[in-house]
């Protein structure tokens, strides 16, 4: 569905907003639930700049716990 929406400028803008919201929610979850003040984890979270990167960090941290 995202691929179809991305074909129009309005759809692409919508997808961009949705992904930005997903990214921020995932980042907030990671910082509050998984980082717990751990400097190494916080560094990994801050280094993730895209939704895909933050999802990879989430999987890594969820598997580690």
PDB file of N, H, CA, C and O in Angstrom:
ATOM      1  N   UNK A   1       0.821  -1.181   0.000  1.00  0.00           N
ATOM      2  CA  UNK A   1       0.000   0.000   0.000  1.00  0.00           C
ATOM      3  C   UNK A   1       0.870   1.250   0.000  1.00  0.00           C
ATOM      4  O   UNK A   1       0.575   2.215  -0.706  1.00  0.00           O
ATOM      5  N   UNK A   2       1.937   1.236   0.787  1.00  0.00           N
ATOM      6  H   UNK A   2       2.176   0.453   1.361  1.00  0.00           H
ATOM      7  CA  UNK A   2       2.831   2.399   0.814  1.00  0.00           C
ATOM      8  C   UNK A   2       3.427   2.675  -0.549  1.00  0.00           C
ATOM      9  O   UNK A   2       3.598   3.831  -0.936  1.00  0.00           O
ATOM     10  N   UNK A   3       3.744   1.620  -1.275  1.00  0.00           N
ATOM     11  H   UNK A   3       3.606   0.681  -0.960  1.00  0.00           H
ATOM     12  CA  UNK A   3       4.322   1.803  -2.610  1.00  0.00           C
ATOM     13  C   UNK A   3       3.327   2.491  -3.534  1.00  0.00           C
ATOM     14  O   UNK A   3       3.710   3.370  -4.307  1.00  0.00           O
ATOM     15  N   UNK A   4       2.062   2.107  -3.467  1.00  0.00           N
ATOM     16  H   UNK A   4       1.751   1.393  -2.839  1.00  0.00           H
ATOM     17  CA  UNK A   4       1.041   2.739  -4.306  1.00  0.00           C
ATOM     18  C   UNK A   4       0.848   4.199  -3.913  1.00  0.00           C
ATOM     19  O   UNK A   4       0.737   5.066  -4.780  1.00  0.00           O
ATOM     20  N   UNK A   5       0.809   4.475  -2.620  1.00  0.00           N
ATOM     21  H   UNK A   5       0.899   3.771  -1.916  1.00  0.00           H
ATOM     22  CA  UNK A   5       0.629   5.849  -2.164  1.00  0.00           C
ATOM     23  C   UNK A   5       1.809   6.737  -2.553  1.00  0.00           C
ATOM     24  O   UNK A   5       1.637   7.923  -2.830  1.00  0.00           O
ATOM     25  N   UNK A   6       2.986   6.165  -2.570  1.00  0.00           N
ATOM     26  H   UNK A   6       3.125   5.201  -2.345  1.00  0.00           H
ATOM     27  CA  UNK A   6       4.185   6.929  -2.875  1.00  0.00           C
ATOM     28  C   UNK A   6       4.243   7.413  -4.317  1.00  0.00           C
ATOM     29  O   UNK A   6       5.067   8.266  -4.647  1.00  0.00           O
ATOM     30  N   UNK A   7       3.383   6.884  -5.179  1.00  0.00           N
ATOM     31  H   UNK A   7       2.714   6.191  -4.911  1.00  0.00           H
ATOM     32  CA  UNK A   7       3.390   7.268  -6.588  1.00  0.00           C
ATOM     33  C   UNK A   7       2.800   8.655  -6.837  1.00  0.00           C
ATOM     34  O   UNK A   7       3.031   9.236  -7.897  1.00  0.00           O
ATOM     35  N   UNK A   8       2.048   9.191  -5.889  1.00  0.00           N
ATOM     36  H   UNK A   8       1.861   8.718  -5.028  1.00  0.00           H
ATOM     37  CA  UNK A   8       1.507  10.544  -6.036  1.00  0.00           C
ATOM     38  C   UNK A   8       2.162  11.449  -5.002  1.00  0.00           C
ATOM     39  O   UNK A   8       2.631  10.976  -3.966  1.00  0.00           O
ATOM     40  N   UNK A   9       2.193  12.729  -5.276  1.00  0.00           N
ATOM     41  H   UNK A   9       1.812  13.113  -6.117  1.00  0.00           H
ATOM     42  CA  UNK A   9       2.852  13.647  -4.336  1.00  0.00           C
ATOM     43  C   UNK A   9       2.098  13.712  -3.010  1.00  0.00           C
ATOM     44  O   UNK A   9       2.715  13.777  -1.947  1.00  0.00           O
ATOM     45  N   UNK A  10       0.760  13.696  -3.071  1.00  0.00           N
ATOM     46  H   UNK A  10       0.259  13.643  -3.934  1.00  0.00           H
ATOM     47  CA  UNK A  10      -0.022  13.718  -1.828  1.00  0.00           C
ATOM     48  C   UNK A  10       0.187  12.426  -1.045  1.00  0.00           C
ATOM     49  O   UNK A  10       0.320  12.441   0.178  1.00  0.00           O
ATOM     50  N   UNK A  11       0.213  11.321  -1.761  1.00  0.00           N
ATOM     51  H   UNK A  11       0.105  11.309  -2.755  1.00  0.00           H
ATOM     52  CA  UNK A  11       0.431  10.029  -1.115  1.00  0.00           C
ATOM     53  C   UNK A  11       1.810   9.918  -0.518  1.00  0.00           C
ATOM     54  O   UNK A  11       1.983   9.388   0.580  1.00  0.00           O
ATOM     55  N   UNK A  12       2.795  10.420  -1.242  1.00  0.00           N
ATOM     56  H   UNK A  12       2.654  10.851  -2.133  1.00  0.00           H
ATOM     57  CA  UNK A  12       4.173  10.381  -0.743  1.00  0.00           C
ATOM     58  C   UNK A  12       4.309  11.212   0.529  1.00  0.00           C
ATOM     59  O   UNK A  12       5.005  10.815   1.464  1.00  0.00           O
ATOM     60  N   UNK A  13       3.655  12.347   0.562  1.00  0.00           N
ATOM     61  H   UNK A  13       3.090  12.670  -0.197  1.00  0.00           H
ATOM     62  CA  UNK A  13       3.696  13.201   1.755  1.00  0.00           C
ATOM     63  C   UNK A  13       3.021  12.519   2.939  1.00  0.00           C
ATOM     64  O   UNK A  13       3.493  12.611   4.072  1.00  0.00           O
ATOM     65  N   UNK A  14       1.905  11.829   2.666  1.00  0.00           N
ATOM     66  H   UNK A  14       1.522  11.754   1.745  1.00  0.00           H
ATOM     67  CA  UNK A  14       1.200  11.091   3.708  1.00  0.00           C
ATOM     68  C   UNK A  14       2.082   9.982   4.273  1.00  0.00           C
ATOM     69  O   UNK A  14       2.185   9.824   5.490  1.00  0.00           O
ATOM     70  N   UNK A  15       2.713   9.219   3.396  1.00  0.00           N
ATOM     71  H   UNK A  15       2.629   9.347   2.407  1.00  0.00           H
ATOM     72  CA  UNK A  15       3.600   8.130   3.816  1.00  0.00           C
ATOM     73  C   UNK A  15       4.754   8.687   4.646  1.00  0.00           C
ATOM     74  O   UNK A  15       5.121   8.110   5.670  1.00  0.00           O
ATOM     75  N   UNK A  16       5.310   9.782   4.215  1.00  0.00           N
ATOM     76  H   UNK A  16       5.012  10.251   3.383  1.00  0.00           H
ATOM     77  CA  UNK A  16       6.417  10.409   4.947  1.00  0.00           C
ATOM     78  C   UNK A  16       5.989  10.787   6.369  1.00  0.00           C
ATOM     79  O   UNK A  16       6.735  10.567   7.324  1.00  0.00           O
ATOM     80  N   UNK A  17       4.798  11.349   6.506  1.00  0.00           N
ATOM     81  H   UNK A  17       4.192  11.528   5.730  1.00  0.00           H
ATOM     82  CA  UNK A  17       4.295  11.737   7.834  1.00  0.00           C
ATOM     83  C   UNK A  17       4.038  10.518   8.715  1.00  0.00           C
ATOM     84  O   UNK A  17       4.353  10.526   9.905  1.00  0.00           O
ATOM     85  N   UNK A  18       3.465   9.473   8.126  1.00  0.00           N
ATOM     86  H   UNK A  18       3.208   9.466   7.160  1.00  0.00           H
ATOM     87  CA  UNK A  18       3.191   8.247   8.878  1.00  0.00           C
ATOM     88  C   UNK A  18       4.505   7.616   9.357  1.00  0.00           C
ATOM     89  O   UNK A  18       4.617   7.194  10.508  1.00  0.00           O
ATOM     90  N   UNK A  19       5.489   7.558   8.466  1.00  0.00           N
ATOM     91  H   UNK A  19       5.398   7.900   7.530  1.00  0.00           H
ATOM     92  CA  UNK A  19       6.771   6.965   8.837  1.00  0.00           C
ATOM     93  C   UNK A  19       7.487   7.795   9.887  1.00  0.00           C
ATOM     94  O   UNK A  19       8.145   7.240  10.768  1.00  0.00           O
ATOM     95  N   UNK A  20       7.372   9.108   9.812  1.00  0.00           N
ATOM     96  H   UNK A  20       6.838   9.559   9.097  1.00  0.00           H
ATOM     97  CA  UNK A  20       7.990   9.974  10.827  1.00  0.00           C
ATOM     98  C   UNK A  20       7.343   9.729  12.189  1.00  0.00           C
ATOM     99  O   UNK A  20       8.029   9.702  13.211  1.00  0.00           O
ATOM    100  N   UNK A  21       6.030   9.551  12.199  1.00  0.00           N
ATOM    101  H   UNK A  21       5.473   9.573  11.368  1.00  0.00           H
ATOM    102  CA  UNK A  21       5.325   9.277  13.456  1.00  0.00           C
ATOM    103  C   UNK A  21       5.725   7.912  14.011  1.00  0.00           C
ATOM    104  O   UNK A  21       5.974   7.777  15.209  1.00  0.00           O
ATOM    105  N   UNK A  22       5.786   6.910  13.151  1.00  0.00           N
ATOM    106  H   UNK A  22       5.584   7.020  12.178  1.00  0.00           H
ATOM    107  CA  UNK A  22       6.215   5.567  13.577  1.00  0.00           C
ATOM    108  C   UNK A  22       7.630   5.608  14.147  1.00  0.00           C
ATOM    109  O   UNK A  22       7.913   4.997  15.178  1.00  0.00           O
ATOM    110  N   UNK A  23       8.514   6.334  13.464  1.00  0.00           N
ATOM    111  H   UNK A  23       8.284   6.830  12.626  1.00  0.00           H
ATOM    112  CA  UNK A  23       9.899   6.464  13.921  1.00  0.00           C
ATOM    113  C   UNK A  23       9.932   7.066  15.322  1.00  0.00           C
ATOM    114  O   UNK A  23      10.600   6.537  16.210  1.00  0.00           O
ATOM    115  N   UNK A  24       9.215   8.165  15.522  1.00  0.00           N
ATOM    116  H   UNK A  24       8.672   8.595  14.800  1.00  0.00           H
ATOM    117  CA  UNK A  24       9.244   8.847  16.819  1.00  0.00           C
ATOM    118  C   UNK A  24       8.670   7.972  17.920  1.00  0.00           C
ATOM    119  O   UNK A  24       9.199   7.952  19.031  1.00  0.00           O
ATOM    120  N   UNK A  25       7.595   7.249  17.627  1.00  0.00           N
ATOM    121  H   UNK A  25       7.165   7.265  16.724  1.00  0.00           H
ATOM    122  CA  UNK A  25       7.005   6.355  18.627  1.00  0.00           C
ATOM    123  C   UNK A  25       7.972   5.235  19.000  1.00  0.00           C
ATOM    124  O   UNK A  25       8.123   4.905  20.176  1.00  0.00           O
ATOM    125  N   UNK A  26       8.620   4.658  18.004  1.00  0.00           N
ATOM    126  H   UNK A  26       8.497   4.927  17.049  1.00  0.00           H
ATOM    127  CA  UNK A  26       9.576   3.580  18.252  1.00  0.00           C
ATOM    128  C   UNK A  26      10.772   4.099  19.051  1.00  0.00           C
ATOM    129  O   UNK A  26      11.248   3.432  19.970  1.00  0.00           O
ATOM    130  N   UNK A  27      11.247   5.276  18.700  1.00  0.00           N
ATOM    131  H   UNK A  27      10.861   5.818  17.954  1.00  0.00           H
ATOM    132  CA  UNK A  27      12.387   5.863  19.405  1.00  0.00           C
ATOM    133  C   UNK A  27      12.026   6.128  20.869  1.00  0.00           C
ATOM    134  O   UNK A  27      12.815   5.835  21.767  1.00  0.00           O
ATOM    135  N   UNK A  28      10.853   6.673  21.106  1.00  0.00           N
ATOM    136  H   UNK A  28      10.212   6.911  20.377  1.00  0.00           H
ATOM    137  CA  UNK A  28      10.407   6.933  22.478  1.00  0.00           C
ATOM    138  C   UNK A  28      10.313   5.637  23.272  1.00  0.00           C
ATOM    139  O   UNK A  28      10.739   5.581  24.426  1.00  0.00           O
ATOM    140  N   UNK A  29       9.762   4.604  22.666  1.00  0.00           N
ATOM    141  H   UNK A  29       9.416   4.649  21.729  1.00  0.00           H
ATOM    142  CA  UNK A  29       9.669   3.299  23.325  1.00  0.00           C
ATOM    143  C   UNK A  29      11.051   2.770  23.680  1.00  0.00           C
ATOM    144  O   UNK A  29      11.271   2.301  24.796  1.00  0.00           O
ATOM    145  N   UNK A  30      11.972   2.843  22.743  1.00  0.00           N
ATOM    146  H   UNK A  30      11.794   3.224  21.836  1.00  0.00           H
ATOM    147  CA  UNK A  30      13.322   2.340  22.987  1.00  0.00           C
ATOM    148  C   UNK A  30      14.006   3.090  24.121  1.00  0.00           C
ATOM    149  O   UNK A  30      14.625   2.476  24.991  1.00  0.00           O
ATOM    150  N   UNK A  31      13.899   4.402  24.114  1.00  0.00           N
ATOM    151  H   UNK A  31      13.397   4.900  23.408  1.00  0.00           H
ATOM    152  CA  UNK A  31      14.561   5.210  25.143  1.00  0.00           C
ATOM    153  C   UNK A  31      13.968   4.910  26.518  1.00  0.00           C
ATOM    154  O   UNK A  31      14.707   4.758  27.490  1.00  0.00           O
ATOM    155  N   UNK A  32      12.644   4.825  26.605  1.00  0.00           N
ATOM    156  H   UNK A  32      12.043   4.949  25.815  1.00  0.00           H
ATOM    157  CA  UNK A  32      12.011   4.651  27.913  1.00  0.00           C
ATOM    158  C   UNK A  32      12.014   3.212  28.416  1.00  0.00           C
ATOM    159  O   UNK A  32      12.175   2.980  29.614  1.00  0.00           O
ATOM    160  N   UNK A  33      11.840   2.246  27.521  1.00  0.00           N
ATOM    161  H   UNK A  33      11.709   2.435  26.547  1.00  0.00           H
ATOM    162  CA  UNK A  33      11.688   0.860  27.967  1.00  0.00           C
ATOM    163  C   UNK A  33      12.945   0.015  27.844  1.00  0.00           C
ATOM    164  O   UNK A  33      13.138  -0.923  28.618  1.00  0.00           O
ATOM    165  N   UNK A  34      13.799   0.332  26.885  1.00  0.00           N
ATOM    166  H   UNK A  34      13.642   1.093  26.256  1.00  0.00           H
ATOM    167  CA  UNK A  34      14.944  -0.541  26.645  1.00  0.00           C
ATOM    168  C   UNK A  34      16.286   0.082  27.020  1.00  0.00           C
ATOM    169  O   UNK A  34      17.181  -0.630  27.475  1.00  0.00           O
ATOM    170  N   UNK A  35      16.444   1.372  26.842  1.00  0.00           N
ATOM    171  H   UNK A  35      15.716   1.950  26.472  1.00  0.00           H
ATOM    172  CA  UNK A  35      17.749   1.984  27.114  1.00  0.00           C
ATOM    173  C   UNK A  35      18.019   2.058  28.610  1.00  0.00           C
ATOM    174  O   UNK A  35      19.113   1.725  29.066  1.00  0.00           O
ATOM    175  N   UNK A  36      17.039   2.488  29.361  1.00  0.00           N
ATOM    176  H   UNK A  36      16.150   2.759  28.992  1.00  0.00           H
ATOM    177  CA  UNK A  36      17.145   2.560  30.830  1.00  0.00           C
ATOM    178  C   UNK A  36      18.464   3.177  31.289  1.00  0.00           C
ATOM    179  O   UNK A  36      19.096   2.682  32.222  1.00  0.00           O
ATOM    180  N   UNK A  37      18.878   4.268  30.625  1.00  0.00           N
ATOM    181  H   UNK A  37      18.365   4.670  29.867  1.00  0.00           H
ATOM    182  CA  UNK A  37      20.098   4.964  31.010  1.00  0.00           C
ATOM    183  C   UNK A  37      21.382   4.318  30.531  1.00  0.00           C
ATOM    184  O   UNK A  37      22.463   4.828  30.823  1.00  0.00           O
ATOM    185  N   UNK A  38      21.301   3.216  29.806  1.00  0.00           N
ATOM    186  H   UNK A  38      20.422   2.802  29.569  1.00  0.00           H
ATOM    187  CA  UNK A  38      22.477   2.534  29.277  1.00  0.00           C
ATOM    188  C   UNK A  38      23.055   3.357  28.121  1.00  0.00           C
ATOM    189  O   UNK A  38      22.426   3.502  27.073  1.00  0.00           O
ATOM    190  N   UNK A  39      24.263   3.892  28.331  1.00  0.00           N
ATOM    191  H   UNK A  39      24.774   3.774  29.183  1.00  0.00           H
ATOM    192  CA  UNK A  39      24.877   4.788  27.353  1.00  0.00           C
ATOM    193  C   UNK A  39      25.041   4.132  25.985  1.00  0.00           C
ATOM    194  O   UNK A  39      24.790   4.771  24.963  1.00  0.00           O
ATOM    195  N   UNK A  40      25.455   2.877  25.950  1.00  0.00           N
ATOM    196  H   UNK A  40      25.660   2.358  26.780  1.00  0.00           H
ATOM    197  CA  UNK A  40      25.659   2.178  24.675  1.00  0.00           C
ATOM    198  C   UNK A  40      24.346   2.067  23.902  1.00  0.00           C
ATOM    199  O   UNK A  40      24.306   2.300  22.694  1.00  0.00           O
ATOM    200  N   UNK A  41      23.279   1.710  24.608  1.00  0.00           N
ATOM    201  H   UNK A  41      23.312   1.520  25.589  1.00  0.00           H
ATOM    202  CA  UNK A  41      21.974   1.597  23.949  1.00  0.00           C
ATOM    203  C   UNK A  41      21.469   2.965  23.490  1.00  0.00           C
ATOM    204  O   UNK A  41      20.935   3.096  22.388  1.00  0.00           O
ATOM    205  N   UNK A  42      21.638   3.976  24.330  1.00  0.00           N
ATOM    206  H   UNK A  42      22.072   3.870  25.225  1.00  0.00           H
ATOM    207  CA  UNK A  42      21.212   5.322  23.939  1.00  0.00           C
ATOM    208  C   UNK A  42      21.950   5.795  22.691  1.00  0.00           C
ATOM    209  O   UNK A  42      21.367   6.452  21.829  1.00  0.00           O
ATOM    210  N   UNK A  43      23.223   5.461  22.599  1.00  0.00           N
ATOM    211  H   UNK A  43      23.697   4.927  23.300  1.00  0.00           H
ATOM    212  CA  UNK A  43      24.023   5.836  21.434  1.00  0.00           C
ATOM    213  C   UNK A  43      23.483   5.163  20.167  1.00  0.00           C
ATOM    214  O   UNK A  43      23.375   5.801  19.120  1.00  0.00           O
ATOM    215  N   UNK A  44      23.148   3.882  20.266  1.00  0.00           N
ATOM    216  H   UNK A  44      23.235   3.364  21.117  1.00  0.00           H
ATOM    217  CA  UNK A  44      22.590   3.161  19.116  1.00  0.00           C
ATOM    218  C   UNK A  44      21.253   3.762  18.693  1.00  0.00           C
ATOM    219  O   UNK A  44      20.980   3.907  17.501  1.00  0.00           O
ATOM    220  N   UNK A  45      20.433   4.107  19.662  1.00  0.00           N
ATOM    221  H   UNK A  45      20.655   3.989  20.630  1.00  0.00           H
ATOM    222  CA  UNK A  45      19.127   4.701  19.365  1.00  0.00           C
ATOM    223  C   UNK A  45      19.306   6.038  18.663  1.00  0.00           C
ATOM    224  O   UNK A  45      18.647   6.308  17.659  1.00  0.00           O
ATOM    225  N   UNK A  46      20.181   6.865  19.178  1.00  0.00           N
ATOM    226  H   UNK A  46      20.717   6.646  19.994  1.00  0.00           H
ATOM    227  CA  UNK A  46      20.412   8.184  18.579  1.00  0.00           C
ATOM    228  C   UNK A  46      21.039   8.090  17.193  1.00  0.00           C
ATOM    229  O   UNK A  46      20.834   8.976  16.363  1.00  0.00           O
ATOM    230  N   UNK A  47      21.793   7.042  16.934  1.00  0.00           N
ATOM    231  H   UNK A  47      21.960   6.322  17.609  1.00  0.00           H
ATOM    232  CA  UNK A  47      22.434   6.871  15.624  1.00  0.00           C
ATOM    233  C   UNK A  47      21.430   6.454  14.546  1.00  0.00           C
ATOM    234  O   UNK A  47      21.675   6.668  13.359  1.00  0.00           O
ATOM    235  N   UNK A  48      20.325   5.871  14.943  1.00  0.00           N
ATOM    236  H   UNK A  48      20.126   5.697  15.908  1.00  0.00           H
ATOM    237  CA  UNK A  48      19.303   5.427  13.987  1.00  0.00           C
ATOM    238  C   UNK A  48      18.507   6.638  13.514  1.00  0.00           C
ATOM    239  O   UNK A  48      17.804   7.275  14.298  1.00  0.00           O
ATOM    240  N   UNK A  49      18.623   6.948  12.229  1.00  0.00           N
ATOM    241  H   UNK A  49      19.195   6.430  11.592  1.00  0.00           H
ATOM    242  CA  UNK A  49      17.981   8.152  11.687  1.00  0.00           C
ATOM    243  C   UNK A  49      16.770   7.863  10.809  1.00  0.00           C
ATOM    244  O   UNK A  49      16.038   8.784  10.446  1.00  0.00           O
ATOM    245  N   UNK A  50      16.549   6.607  10.465  1.00  0.00           N
ATOM    246  H   UNK A  50      17.143   5.859  10.760  1.00  0.00           H
ATOM    247  CA  UNK A  50      15.405   6.259   9.618  1.00  0.00           C
ATOM    248  C   UNK A  50      14.526   5.244  10.339  1.00  0.00           C
ATOM    249  O   UNK A  50      14.931   4.639  11.332  1.00  0.00           O
ATOM    250  N   UNK A  51      13.331   5.073   9.822  1.00  0.00           N
ATOM    251  H   UNK A  51      13.003   5.565   9.016  1.00  0.00           H
ATOM    252  CA  UNK A  51      12.413   4.093  10.403  1.00  0.00           C
ATOM    253  C   UNK A  51      13.010   2.692  10.338  1.00  0.00           C
ATOM    254  O   UNK A  51      12.919   1.933  11.303  1.00  0.00           O
ATOM    255  N   UNK A  52      13.610   2.350   9.221  1.00  0.00           N
ATOM    256  H   UNK A  52      13.684   2.966   8.437  1.00  0.00           H
ATOM    257  CA  UNK A  52      14.219   1.029   9.073  1.00  0.00           C
ATOM    258  C   UNK A  52      15.336   0.819  10.083  1.00  0.00           C
ATOM    259  O   UNK A  52      15.438  -0.251  10.684  1.00  0.00           O
ATOM    260  N   UNK A  53      16.170   1.827  10.272  1.00  0.00           N
ATOM    261  H   UNK A  53      16.087   2.696   9.784  1.00  0.00           H
ATOM    262  CA  UNK A  53      17.276   1.712  11.232  1.00  0.00           C
ATOM    263  C   UNK A  53      16.757   1.576  12.654  1.00  0.00           C
ATOM    264  O   UNK A  53      17.275   0.762  13.419  1.00  0.00           O
ATOM    265  N   UNK A  54      15.746   2.352  13.026  1.00  0.00           N
ATOM    266  H   UNK A  54      15.325   3.013  12.405  1.00  0.00           H
ATOM    267  CA  UNK A  54      15.223   2.286  14.391  1.00  0.00           C
ATOM    268  C   UNK A  54      14.520   0.945  14.621  1.00  0.00           C
ATOM    269  O   UNK A  54      14.525   0.430  15.739  1.00  0.00           O
ATOM    270  N   UNK A  55      13.918   0.379  13.577  1.00  0.00           N
ATOM    271  H   UNK A  55      13.914   0.797  12.669  1.00  0.00           H
ATOM    272  CA  UNK A  55      13.307  -0.941  13.699  1.00  0.00           C
ATOM    273  C   UNK A  55      14.369  -2.014  13.932  1.00  0.00           C
ATOM    274  O   UNK A  55      14.149  -2.942  14.711  1.00  0.00           O
ATOM    275  N   UNK A  56      15.502  -1.898  13.272  1.00  0.00           N
ATOM    276  H   UNK A  56      15.680  -1.145  12.639  1.00  0.00           H
ATOM    277  CA  UNK A  56      16.597  -2.852  13.475  1.00  0.00           C
ATOM    278  C   UNK A  56      17.130  -2.762  14.901  1.00  0.00           C
ATOM    279  O   UNK A  56      17.420  -3.783  15.525  1.00  0.00           O
ATOM    280  N   UNK A  57      17.257  -1.552  15.412  1.00  0.00           N
ATOM    281  H   UNK A  57      17.022  -0.723  14.906  1.00  0.00           H
ATOM    282  CA  UNK A  57      17.715  -1.362  16.792  1.00  0.00           C
ATOM    283  C   UNK A  57      16.708  -1.978  17.753  1.00  0.00           C
ATOM    284  O   UNK A  57      17.096  -2.623  18.727  1.00  0.00           O
ATOM    285  N   UNK A  58      15.430  -1.787  17.490  1.00  0.00           N
ATOM    286  H   UNK A  58      15.115  -1.263  16.698  1.00  0.00           H
ATOM    287  CA  UNK A  58      14.385  -2.359  18.337  1.00  0.00           C
ATOM    288  C   UNK A  58      14.502  -3.881  18.387  1.00  0.00           C
ATOM    289  O   UNK A  58      14.482  -4.474  19.465  1.00  0.00           O
ATOM    290  N   UNK A  59      14.622  -4.501  17.235  1.00  0.00           N
ATOM    291  H   UNK A  59      14.638  -4.020  16.359  1.00  0.00           H
ATOM    292  CA  UNK A  59      14.722  -5.969  17.179  1.00  0.00           C
ATOM    293  C   UNK A  59      15.952  -6.438  17.946  1.00  0.00           C
ATOM    294  O   UNK A  59      15.884  -7.405  18.705  1.00  0.00           O
ATOM    295  N   UNK A  60      17.065  -5.760  17.750  1.00  0.00           N
ATOM    296  H   UNK A  60      17.121  -4.975  17.134  1.00  0.00           H
ATOM    297  CA  UNK A  60      18.302  -6.119  18.443  1.00  0.00           C
ATOM    298  C   UNK A  60      18.124  -6.042  19.969  1.00  0.00           C
ATOM    299  O   UNK A  60      18.523  -6.955  20.692  1.00  0.00           O
ATOM    300  N   UNK A  61      17.529  -4.957  20.442  1.00  0.00           N
ATOM    301  H   UNK A  61      17.205  -4.215  19.854  1.00  0.00           H
ATOM    302  CA  UNK A  61      17.368  -4.782  21.885  1.00  0.00           C
ATOM    303  C   UNK A  61      16.306  -5.699  22.468  1.00  0.00           C
ATOM    304  O   UNK A  61      16.449  -6.188  23.589  1.00  0.00           O
ATOM    305  N   UNK A  62      15.244  -5.932  21.713  1.00  0.00           N
ATOM    306  H   UNK A  62      15.127  -5.534  20.803  1.00  0.00           H
ATOM    307  CA  UNK A  62      14.202  -6.838  22.192  1.00  0.00           C
ATOM    308  C   UNK A  62      14.743  -8.262  22.297  1.00  0.00           C
ATOM    309  O   UNK A  62      14.419  -8.983  23.240  1.00  0.00           O
ATOM    310  N   UNK A  63      15.564  -8.664  21.333  1.00  0.00           N
ATOM    311  H   UNK A  63      15.828  -8.078  20.567  1.00  0.00           H
ATOM    312  CA  UNK A  63      16.168 -10.003  21.376  1.00  0.00           C
ATOM    313  C   UNK A  63      17.159 -10.143  22.513  1.00  0.00           C
ATOM    314  O   UNK A  63      17.317 -11.231  23.066  1.00  0.00           O
ATOM    315  N   UNK A  64      17.829  -9.056  22.871  1.00  0.00           N
ATOM    316  H   UNK A  64      17.700  -8.172  22.422  1.00  0.00           H
ATOM    317  CA  UNK A  64      18.833  -9.095  23.922  1.00  0.00           C
ATOM    318  C   UNK A  64      18.228  -9.212  25.316  1.00  0.00           C
ATOM    319  O   UNK A  64      18.859  -9.730  26.236  1.00  0.00           O
ATOM    320  N   UNK A  65      16.989  -8.720  25.462  1.00  0.00           N
ATOM    321  H   UNK A  65      16.476  -8.299  24.713  1.00  0.00           H
ATOM    322  CA  UNK A  65      16.341  -8.759  26.797  1.00  0.00           C
ATOM    323  C   UNK A  65      15.648 -10.053  27.059  1.00  0.00           C
ATOM    324  O   UNK A  65      15.064 -10.235  28.127  1.00  0.00           O
TER     325      UNK A  65
END
